[in-house]
Structures are given as C-alpha cells and as structure tokens.
Amino acid sequence: MGRLRALVYADPSDRHVLQALLERRAGAVGGDRSLSEAVAGFVAAVRRDGDAALVAHMRSFSDPAFDASMLRVPSHAVRAAADRIAPELRAAMQRAIDHVRRYQEHIAPAAPPAAEIGGARLGLRVEPVGSTGLLVPGGRAAYPSTLIMLAVPAQVAGVERICVATPPPDVEREAGTGRRGIDDSVLAAACLLGIDEVYCIGGSHAVAALACGTQTVAAVDFLAGPGSVYVQEAKRQLFGTVGVDGLYGPSEIAVLADRSADPAWIAADVLAQLEHDPGAAFVVSAHAGVLNRVLAALERQMRERGRQAAIERGLREFTAFVLAADGDEACAIMNRIAPEHAVLAVADPHAALDRVRNAGAYFLGGAPVASGDYYAGPSHCLPTGSTARFSSGCSVYTFLRRASLEEYPHGMGRQAIDDIAVLAEAEGLDAHAASVRVRGD
C-alpha cells in the first residue's frame, strides 16, 4: 500500500501517468498484431473444421476427453442443475431475474405515432433481432449474474432464439484434474430463464462458432456479452458476419468523492472491483484528506478479502487516486475517465449528474456497484475503457432494430416530385429524377 499515492492532476508528470493508464485500459480490448493473427487463426479453424476445432480447443483448455457430444448441454442437465443448487441461491436468482425484467419492461421503447410531412406518412418500425448468442465468461469463475443481465433484456426485446455459450471453470484444470461441465449456478440460471440451448465452449472459438455456425452450433444474428481480450478481438473480426453489442474489456470503477463521502464504503467498492482480476479503480477528489482516508480504509479492509493476488495486481497496475484542483476539475477528470461504473459519493449526487456525463452506469445515494452487478435491475454489461463517451450498456435496446416507414397515402404531390428531381439532377443522378417523375405522369 505504501506505493500508492495521489496523483496531482495539475502536475504534468502525474497527468501523464493517468493518461498512460487510461490508454492501457482502452487497449485492453485487443487490436495488436500478434493477438489479431492468433484470433484470425482460431476463426479460420472453426470456419474450416467446425465441431472438430471446438473439440480440439476444449481438450486443450479443459478436458482431454472432451468430444463433440459434449458441445451442447442436454436439456435435462440444465433442468437438473436448478434442482441441485441451494434453495436460497435459487430464490435470490429468481428475484434478480424479476428485478431485471421489471426494469427492462419499464424502459422498453414503443414505436412513435406516424408523422405527416410533405404529403408523406412517416413512421418507425421496432423489431428484435431474430437470434442472439450470449457470451458468458467462465474459466476463473462462474457468472450466472452475467447470464441474467444479458438474457432478460433479450427476452423483453422479443428475441425468438436465445442461446448461451460458456466454458467450464478452470479451477480443477489448474489442479491437473480437468473439469467436464459448466458450473451448476450458470445452468440453473439458464433453467430459470427458460433457456435450454447452452453450449460448453468459450473464448474466440465460441464467438466464431456462433457467428459462422458448425455442425452442432447454429449461427446467430447477434452476439452479446463480455469476455477476454480474445473474445473481444474475435467480435471485432467477425462484425459484419454477425452483429455485436460492443467491445468490452476488464471491469472498472471511478468514484467522485467530496468531504461527505464515507471512506469505508469507497474502499469496499474499490476492492470489489479489483477482485475481478483484472479490475481497475479510480478515486477522484478535490480534497487530499478524503483520498488519504480512503487509502487508509483500503489498507484495513484488503487484509480481510479473499482474492489477495488479484487485488494486489489491480492496486499496482490499474488503480489511480487523483487529486483535482476543485470540483469542476474533478468532474472533468471523471468525464475523461468515462468509467464503466461511476460512483457519485458527494453531498448532492443529482447536481453532480449535470457535470459528470460519461459513464456506463451511475450509482447515487450510497448505492454500491454490487447492487447493479447482481440485483437492482439495470444490466451490468457496460462499456469499458472510456468507451462510455460514445456507447451504452446492454439493455432491451441492444437487441432491437429500428427501420423507417415511408408512405404517400394519396400519391406524391407535384412539389415533392419537382424538389426530389431537382436535388437528384444536381447530383448528376438522372435515373433518380426519372423514378419520381414517372409517378407524376
């Protein structure tokens, strides 16, 4: 902890340190040449060999005895998992599902009434994508919450076919024993959601399989979900073959704190983010004393946390405490960070919303980020690496397409015909002009 200190934003060298950290975060979704070449090779193998490429990957990743019959989890195994988990876990999952569904239904858009402009009746058609594959991380841990946060928005949107790809955890693999199946908690969540198309695959191979299809895996129209740098690079390469929700890197939090902030709460939120391995954390304040109190609380609390190695790495490589000159500069720094999760630990968080405008999700009034991760209602699948400057988190909107409707119910009027013809001819497109003039003959 002694190596952590507050960066003084007014100091050019400290500002450079922060900028370098933000650039590393932005680069955490892939794009470097060696990674791109490796993923291109994986994608080509899946295109060429189908199930055989997936089996070879899973034998290397998880189970030397893996075969093609294990790619899709049988429906009865999905149902059985829901019976094996603890009743309190099942009840908590169901309440979380209900909360997310209520929120997504509340925000679901409706097509506006048609507008009458220049003799045309103009409308908007809102339709769900036909099918979606949900990418649920595995390996280091099991994430039933991510499945809930992806699946419910897709269901509320009305997506007809929803399938899931997730790998088994690798705890046993690391111990040299292998592991044959997906964690029960993830399968139980699928059962409670009514999803029975579940594939035991992960990484860039899962992206390629869902985008291109194999003998076992039917291709989808759209992919959604977080994942490793390999997953994000595969999404980048296959966009166009399939739609994607975005390129999401490691999880992050930024806290705006004033003297009213509770340092113990902030420290707890920071530690919760850093245990993601890797997670990133930023604490921004115009008050040096606030930052010092948070650092002290971190030192006390971190000794009690389980994932010490992950937290130590996050503190060393992906954490910054930033001292701003005043409140305006603090808000400007928050907007530059544009975090996945923005915690407004200030006396008047609603007023702060007028100045902090770049984040995937905002947490006000002492709400912990974990409430959004698991329970409150909005999805926890959010933009990372400062992409909240121009993108949004997962919601019912993610799975909806919008198409315009144009109709001239009484035929095109002479003014419309003449205006369109003039505009078309000005661009040298006489066939366009003729296509409207013929309607006035």
C-alpha positions as CSV (number, residue, x, y, z in Angstrom):
1,M,0.0,0.0,0.0
2,G,2.9,2.4,0.6
3,R,3.5,2.6,-3.2
4,L,0.1,4.1,-3.7
5,R,-0.1,7.9,-3.7
6,A,-2.5,10.5,-5.0
7,L,-1.7,11.9,-8.5
8,V,-1.9,15.6,-8.6
9,Y,-3.7,16.4,-11.8
10,A,-2.1,19.9,-12.0
11,D,1.3,18.2,-12.2
12,P,2.1,17.4,-15.9
13,S,4.0,14.2,-15.0
14,D,1.2,12.9,-12.8
15,R,-1.3,13.8,-15.6
16,H,0.8,11.7,-18.0
17,V,0.7,8.7,-15.6
18,L,-3.1,8.9,-15.6
19,Q,-3.2,9.2,-19.3
20,A,-1.0,6.2,-19.8
21,L,-3.2,4.2,-17.5
22,L,-6.3,5.2,-19.5
23,E,-4.6,4.3,-22.7
24,R,-3.7,0.8,-21.4
25,R,-7.4,0.4,-20.4
26,A,-8.5,1.4,-23.9
27,G,-6.1,-1.1,-25.4
28,A,-7.4,-3.9,-23.3
29,V,-10.0,-5.0,-25.9
30,G,-7.4,-6.2,-28.4
31,G,-6.2,-4.9,-31.7
32,D,-2.4,-5.7,-31.5
33,R,-0.9,-7.6,-34.4
34,S,0.0,-10.9,-32.6
35,L,-3.4,-11.2,-31.0
36,S,-5.2,-10.4,-34.2
37,E,-3.2,-13.0,-36.1
38,A,-3.8,-15.7,-33.4
39,V,-7.6,-15.0,-33.3
40,A,-7.7,-15.0,-37.1
41,G,-6.2,-18.5,-37.0
42,F,-8.8,-19.6,-34.4
43,V,-11.6,-18.2,-36.5
44,A,-10.3,-19.8,-39.7
45,A,-10.0,-23.2,-37.9
46,V,-13.7,-23.0,-36.8
47,R,-14.8,-22.0,-40.3
48,R,-12.9,-24.8,-41.8
49,D,-13.2,-27.6,-39.3
50,G,-16.4,-26.8,-37.4
51,D,-17.0,-29.0,-34.4
52,A,-13.5,-30.6,-34.7
53,A,-11.9,-27.2,-34.0
54,L,-14.1,-26.6,-31.0
55,V,-13.4,-30.1,-29.6
56,A,-9.6,-29.6,-30.0
57,H,-9.9,-26.2,-28.2
58,M,-11.8,-27.7,-25.3
59,R,-9.4,-30.7,-25.0
60,S,-6.6,-28.2,-24.6
61,F,-8.5,-25.8,-22.4
62,S,-10.5,-28.1,-20.1
63,D,-10.9,-31.8,-20.6
64,P,-8.6,-34.1,-22.5
65,A,-11.5,-36.5,-23.0
66,F,-13.9,-33.8,-24.4
67,D,-15.8,-34.9,-27.5
68,A,-18.4,-33.4,-29.9
69,S,-21.3,-34.9,-27.9
70,M,-20.3,-32.6,-25.0
71,L,-20.6,-29.3,-27.0
72,R,-24.3,-28.9,-26.3
73,V,-25.5,-29.4,-22.8
74,P,-28.6,-31.7,-22.7
75,S,-31.8,-30.0,-21.7
76,H,-32.3,-32.4,-18.8
77,A,-28.8,-31.4,-17.4
78,V,-29.9,-27.8,-17.5
79,R,-33.0,-28.6,-15.5
80,A,-31.2,-30.9,-13.1
81,A,-28.8,-28.1,-12.2
82,A,-31.6,-25.9,-10.9
83,D,-32.6,-28.7,-8.5
84,R,-29.0,-29.1,-7.2
85,I,-28.2,-25.5,-6.2
86,A,-29.1,-24.3,-2.7
87,P,-32.7,-23.0,-2.3
88,E,-31.5,-19.6,-1.1
89,L,-29.4,-19.2,-4.2
90,R,-32.2,-20.2,-6.5
91,A,-34.6,-17.8,-4.7
92,A,-32.0,-14.9,-5.0
93,M,-31.6,-15.6,-8.7
94,Q,-35.3,-15.6,-9.3
95,R,-35.7,-12.2,-7.5
96,A,-32.8,-10.8,-9.5
97,I,-34.4,-12.0,-12.7
98,D,-37.7,-10.4,-11.7
99,H,-36.0,-7.1,-10.9
100,V,-34.1,-7.0,-14.2
101,R,-37.3,-7.9,-16.1
102,R,-39.4,-5.2,-14.5
103,Y,-36.7,-2.6,-15.2
104,Q,-36.3,-3.7,-18.9
105,E,-40.0,-3.7,-19.4
106,H,-40.2,-0.2,-17.9
107,I,-37.6,1.2,-20.3
108,A,-38.7,-0.8,-23.4
109,P,-39.4,1.7,-26.3
110,A,-42.6,1.9,-28.2
111,A,-42.8,2.9,-31.9
112,P,-43.9,6.6,-32.1
113,P,-47.1,7.6,-34.0
114,A,-46.6,8.3,-37.7
115,A,-45.7,11.9,-38.7
116,E,-47.3,13.6,-41.7
117,I,-44.6,15.6,-43.6
118,G,-44.9,16.9,-47.2
119,G,-47.7,14.6,-48.1
120,A,-45.8,11.5,-46.7
121,R,-46.7,9.4,-43.8
122,L,-43.5,8.5,-41.9
123,G,-43.2,6.0,-39.2
124,L,-40.7,3.8,-37.3
125,R,-40.7,0.0,-37.0
126,V,-39.0,-1.5,-34.0
127,E,-38.2,-5.2,-34.3
128,P,-36.0,-7.6,-32.3
129,V,-33.0,-9.4,-33.9
130,G,-34.0,-12.9,-34.9
131,S,-31.5,-14.8,-32.8
132,T,-28.7,-14.0,-30.3
133,G,-25.8,-15.8,-28.7
134,L,-25.0,-14.8,-25.2
135,L,-21.3,-15.0,-24.2
136,V,-21.0,-15.7,-20.5
137,P,-17.4,-15.8,-19.1
138,G,-16.1,-18.8,-17.3
139,G,-12.7,-20.1,-16.6
140,R,-11.6,-18.2,-13.5
141,A,-15.1,-18.1,-12.0
142,A,-18.8,-18.8,-12.8
143,Y,-21.1,-15.8,-13.6
144,P,-24.8,-16.7,-13.5
145,S,-25.4,-12.9,-12.9
146,T,-24.0,-12.1,-16.4
147,L,-26.3,-14.6,-18.0
148,I,-29.3,-12.9,-16.2
149,M,-28.1,-9.5,-17.2
150,L,-27.9,-10.5,-20.9
151,A,-30.8,-12.8,-21.3
152,V,-33.6,-10.8,-19.7
153,P,-33.1,-7.7,-21.9
154,A,-33.1,-10.0,-25.0
155,Q,-36.3,-11.7,-23.8
156,V,-38.0,-8.4,-23.1
157,A,-37.0,-7.3,-26.6
158,G,-38.7,-10.4,-28.0
159,V,-35.7,-12.2,-29.5
160,E,-37.1,-15.5,-30.7
161,R,-34.0,-17.7,-30.3
162,I,-31.6,-17.2,-27.4
163,C,-28.6,-19.4,-26.8
164,V,-25.7,-19.4,-24.4
165,A,-22.0,-20.2,-24.8
166,T,-19.9,-20.5,-21.6
167,P,-16.9,-22.6,-20.7
168,P,-16.4,-24.6,-17.5
169,P,-14.4,-23.1,-14.7
170,D,-10.7,-23.9,-14.8
171,V,-10.0,-24.4,-11.1
172,E,-9.8,-28.1,-11.5
173,R,-7.8,-27.8,-14.7
174,E,-5.2,-25.8,-12.8
175,A,-5.0,-28.6,-10.3
176,G,-4.4,-31.0,-13.1
177,T,-7.7,-32.9,-12.8
178,G,-9.8,-31.3,-15.6
179,R,-13.4,-30.4,-15.3
180,R,-16.1,-31.7,-17.6
181,G,-19.1,-29.4,-17.1
182,I,-20.4,-25.9,-16.8
183,D,-20.9,-24.7,-13.2
184,D,-24.4,-25.6,-11.8
185,S,-25.1,-22.0,-10.9
186,V,-24.9,-20.9,-14.6
187,L,-27.0,-23.9,-15.8
188,A,-29.6,-23.2,-13.1
189,A,-29.8,-19.5,-14.2
190,A,-30.4,-20.8,-17.8
191,C,-33.2,-23.1,-16.5
192,L,-34.9,-20.3,-14.5
193,L,-34.7,-18.1,-17.6
194,G,-36.3,-20.8,-19.8
195,I,-33.2,-21.2,-22.0
196,D,-32.2,-24.7,-22.9
197,E,-29.8,-24.1,-25.8
198,V,-26.5,-24.0,-23.9
199,Y,-23.0,-24.7,-25.4
200,C,-20.0,-25.7,-23.4
201,I,-17.5,-23.5,-25.3
202,G,-15.7,-20.3,-24.6
203,G,-13.2,-17.7,-25.9
204,S,-12.8,-16.7,-29.5
205,H,-13.9,-20.2,-30.6
206,A,-17.3,-19.6,-29.1
207,V,-17.6,-16.3,-31.0
208,A,-16.6,-18.0,-34.2
209,A,-19.0,-20.9,-33.7
210,L,-21.9,-18.7,-33.0
211,A,-21.1,-16.3,-35.8
212,C,-20.3,-18.8,-38.5
213,G,-22.1,-22.0,-37.4
214,T,-20.8,-25.5,-37.1
215,Q,-22.3,-29.0,-37.3
216,T,-23.7,-28.6,-33.8
217,V,-23.9,-24.8,-33.3
218,A,-26.4,-23.0,-35.4
219,A,-25.3,-19.5,-36.3
220,V,-26.9,-16.4,-34.8
221,D,-27.7,-12.9,-36.0
222,F,-26.2,-11.1,-33.0
223,L,-23.7,-11.6,-30.2
224,A,-23.7,-10.0,-26.8
225,G,-21.6,-10.3,-23.7
226,P,-18.2,-9.6,-22.1
227,G,-15.1,-11.7,-22.2
228,S,-11.3,-11.9,-22.6
229,V,-9.2,-10.0,-25.0
230,Y,-9.5,-13.0,-27.3
231,V,-13.3,-12.8,-27.2
232,Q,-13.3,-9.1,-28.0
233,E,-10.8,-9.4,-30.8
234,A,-13.0,-12.2,-32.3
235,K,-16.0,-10.0,-32.1
236,R,-14.1,-7.2,-33.8
237,Q,-13.0,-9.5,-36.7
238,L,-16.4,-11.1,-37.2
239,F,-18.5,-8.0,-37.1
240,G,-20.5,-7.9,-40.3
241,T,-20.8,-11.7,-40.3
242,V,-22.7,-11.2,-37.1
243,G,-23.9,-8.1,-35.1
244,V,-22.1,-7.4,-31.8
245,D,-23.0,-5.3,-28.8
246,G,-19.6,-3.7,-28.4
247,L,-16.0,-4.4,-27.4
248,Y,-15.9,-4.7,-23.6
249,G,-12.7,-5.0,-21.7
250,P,-11.9,-5.5,-18.0
251,S,-14.2,-4.1,-15.4
252,E,-13.7,-0.7,-13.8
253,I,-15.0,1.9,-11.3
254,A,-14.4,5.6,-10.8
255,V,-15.5,7.4,-7.7
256,L,-16.1,11.1,-7.4
257,A,-15.8,11.9,-3.7
258,D,-16.2,15.0,-1.5
259,R,-15.9,15.5,2.2
260,S,-19.3,13.9,2.7
261,A,-18.1,10.6,1.4
262,D,-17.8,7.5,3.6
263,P,-14.2,6.3,3.0
264,A,-15.1,2.7,4.2
265,W,-17.8,2.5,1.5
266,I,-15.5,3.8,-1.2
267,A,-12.7,1.4,-0.2
268,A,-15.2,-1.5,-0.2
269,D,-16.4,-0.6,-3.7
270,V,-12.8,-0.3,-4.9
271,L,-11.8,-3.7,-3.5
272,A,-15.0,-5.3,-5.0
273,Q,-13.9,-4.0,-8.4
274,L,-10.3,-5.1,-8.1
275,E,-11.1,-8.7,-7.3
276,H,-12.4,-9.1,-10.9
277,D,-8.7,-9.9,-11.9
278,P,-8.1,-7.7,-13.6
279,G,-10.2,-4.8,-12.4
280,A,-9.4,-1.1,-12.4
281,A,-10.3,1.7,-9.9
282,F,-10.1,5.5,-9.9
283,V,-10.9,7.7,-7.0
284,V,-11.1,11.4,-7.8
285,S,-11.5,14.2,-5.3
286,A,-10.6,17.9,-4.8
287,H,-9.8,17.0,-1.1
288,A,-6.4,15.4,-0.2
289,G,-7.8,14.3,3.2
290,V,-10.6,12.3,1.5
291,L,-8.1,10.4,-0.6
292,N,-5.9,9.7,2.4
293,R,-8.8,8.4,4.4
294,V,-9.8,6.1,1.5
295,L,-6.3,4.8,1.2
296,A,-6.2,4.1,5.0
297,A,-9.6,2.2,4.7
298,L,-8.3,0.2,1.8
299,E,-5.3,-0.9,3.8
300,R,-7.5,-2.1,6.7
301,Q,-10.1,-3.8,4.5
302,M,-7.9,-5.6,2.0
303,R,-6.4,-7.9,4.6
304,E,-9.9,-9.4,5.1
305,R,-10.5,-10.1,1.4
306,G,-10.0,-13.5,-0.3
307,R,-8.6,-12.6,-3.7
308,Q,-5.4,-11.0,-2.4
309,A,-3.3,-11.6,-5.5
310,A,-6.0,-10.1,-7.8
311,I,-6.4,-7.1,-5.5
312,E,-2.7,-6.5,-5.2
313,R,-2.3,-6.7,-9.0
314,G,-5.2,-4.2,-9.5
315,L,-3.7,-1.8,-7.0
316,R,-0.3,-2.0,-8.6
317,E,-1.2,-1.8,-12.3
318,F,-4.8,-0.4,-12.7
319,T,-5.6,2.0,-9.8
320,A,-5.2,5.7,-9.5
321,F,-6.1,8.2,-6.8
322,V,-6.4,11.7,-8.4
323,L,-6.3,15.0,-6.6
324,A,-8.1,17.7,-8.5
325,A,-7.8,21.4,-8.0
326,D,-11.5,21.9,-7.4
327,G,-14.9,20.3,-8.1
328,D,-15.1,21.4,-11.7
329,E,-11.7,19.8,-12.5
330,A,-12.8,16.7,-10.6
331,C,-15.9,16.3,-12.8
332,A,-13.8,16.9,-15.9
333,I,-11.4,14.1,-14.9
334,M,-14.4,11.8,-14.3
335,N,-15.6,12.6,-17.9
336,R,-12.1,11.9,-19.3
337,I,-12.1,8.5,-17.5
338,A,-15.6,7.8,-18.8
339,P,-15.8,4.7,-16.5
340,E,-18.0,1.6,-16.7
341,H,-19.3,2.4,-13.2
342,A,-19.4,5.9,-11.8
343,V,-20.0,6.3,-8.1
344,L,-21.0,9.8,-7.1
345,A,-20.1,9.9,-3.4
346,V,-20.9,13.6,-3.0
347,A,-23.3,15.6,-0.9
348,D,-25.6,16.3,-3.9
349,P,-25.2,13.5,-6.4
350,H,-28.1,14.7,-8.6
351,A,-26.4,18.0,-9.1
352,A,-23.2,16.2,-10.0
353,L,-25.1,14.4,-12.8
354,D,-25.2,17.8,-14.6
355,R,-21.4,17.8,-14.8
356,V,-20.5,14.1,-14.9
357,R,-21.9,12.9,-18.2
358,N,-19.7,9.9,-19.3
359,A,-20.3,6.6,-17.7
360,G,-21.9,3.2,-18.3
361,A,-23.9,3.4,-15.1
362,Y,-24.2,5.8,-12.2
363,F,-24.5,4.9,-8.5
364,L,-26.0,7.6,-6.3
365,G,-27.1,7.9,-2.7
366,G,-24.7,5.3,-1.3
367,A,-25.8,2.6,-3.8
368,P,-23.0,0.0,-4.1
369,V,-21.8,-1.1,-7.5
370,A,-22.6,-4.6,-6.4
371,S,-26.3,-3.7,-6.4
372,G,-26.0,-3.2,-10.2
373,D,-23.9,-6.2,-10.6
374,Y,-26.5,-8.6,-9.2
375,Y,-29.9,-7.2,-8.3
376,A,-31.2,-3.7,-8.8
377,G,-32.5,-4.1,-12.4
378,P,-30.2,-2.4,-15.0
379,S,-27.8,-4.8,-16.8
380,H,-24.2,-4.9,-15.5
381,C,-22.9,-5.5,-19.1
382,L,-21.5,-2.0,-19.7
383,P,-19.0,-0.1,-21.8
384,T,-15.4,-0.1,-20.5
385,G,-12.1,1.6,-21.4
386,S,-13.5,5.1,-21.7
387,T,-16.0,3.9,-24.5
388,A,-18.8,5.2,-22.4
389,R,-18.0,8.5,-24.1
390,F,-19.9,7.2,-27.2
391,S,-21.6,3.9,-26.3
392,S,-24.2,2.4,-23.9
393,G,-24.6,-0.6,-21.8
394,C,-26.7,-3.7,-22.5
395,S,-30.5,-3.2,-22.3
396,V,-33.6,-4.1,-24.3
397,Y,-32.4,-1.5,-26.8
398,T,-29.3,-3.6,-27.6
399,F,-31.5,-6.4,-29.2
400,L,-33.8,-4.1,-31.1
401,R,-33.5,-2.9,-34.7
402,R,-35.2,0.3,-36.0
403,A,-36.3,0.7,-39.6
404,S,-38.2,3.7,-41.1
405,L,-41.5,3.5,-42.8
406,E,-42.4,5.8,-45.7
407,E,-45.7,6.0,-47.5
408,Y,-47.5,8.5,-49.7
409,P,-51.1,7.5,-49.0
410,H,-52.5,10.0,-51.5
411,G,-49.8,9.8,-54.1
412,M,-46.8,12.0,-54.4
413,G,-47.6,15.7,-54.8
414,R,-46.2,17.9,-57.6
415,Q,-44.0,19.8,-55.2
416,A,-42.4,16.7,-53.8
417,I,-41.7,15.3,-57.3
418,D,-40.2,18.5,-58.5
419,D,-38.0,19.0,-55.4
420,I,-36.6,15.5,-55.5
421,A,-35.9,15.7,-59.2
422,V,-34.1,19.0,-58.8
423,L,-32.0,17.5,-56.0
424,A,-31.2,14.3,-57.9
425,E,-30.2,16.1,-61.1
426,A,-27.9,18.4,-59.1
427,E,-26.0,15.3,-58.1
428,G,-26.0,14.0,-61.7
429,L,-28.4,11.1,-60.9
430,D,-31.0,11.5,-63.7
431,A,-32.4,8.0,-63.1
432,H,-33.3,9.0,-59.6
433,A,-35.1,12.1,-61.0
434,A,-36.9,9.9,-63.5
435,S,-38.0,7.5,-60.8
436,V,-40.1,10.2,-59.2
437,R,-41.2,12.0,-62.3
438,V,-42.7,8.8,-63.7
439,R,-45.1,8.8,-60.6
440,G,-46.5,12.2,-61.7
441,D,-47.1,11.3,-65.3
